[in-house]
Amino acid sequence: MSNEKTDDQYGLTEVAVEIQTKGGPRSVPGLSHKACPGLAVTMHPFGVFQVTHTKTGLKLCRLYQRASSAMMAMSWWALIADMEGCDWAEMGVAEVSVMISKANDKPVPFDDCTSTSQGVTRKMTVGEWFQHHRIPIFDEFPWEETDQFELAISNLEKIEVPA
């Protein structure tokens, strides 16, 4: 797009994303990263953020209060696709479903997502993580001292991007 703005320091680009709403398609601003061009953080409805699959305009997970939290979720989705050798920009709904099914029992390719059962803590599987991130609840607090933006960028930098 001619009106895209790129931030070379972080690999982010402002993009227009056509999202699917109950009232029909709607164009909203989004923030994409060069490591996952098929995903964007968007804000719809106003005041909350989500990860949107740009090809279909569908949200991938619950809503977030902070853009940096949605950016972190976007980095996780990007790492899962990278682990499976998939490209978000190329996948449609059916391909996304197949990717999640194939990765369902594998441990997530990122830290800080664990499950504890009978005193044993382990990394969540992709299937467990996926179910957890579809639950429509807010689990973040605006007064937290840490901002997940830098960690999200660090995750995205782990993905090899062709020159």
Helices and strands as residue ranges (DSSP letters): E 5-7, E 12-21, E 24-33, E 36-42, E 50-53, E 58-59, H 67-83, H 93-103, E 114-117, E 120-123, H 126-132, H 149-157
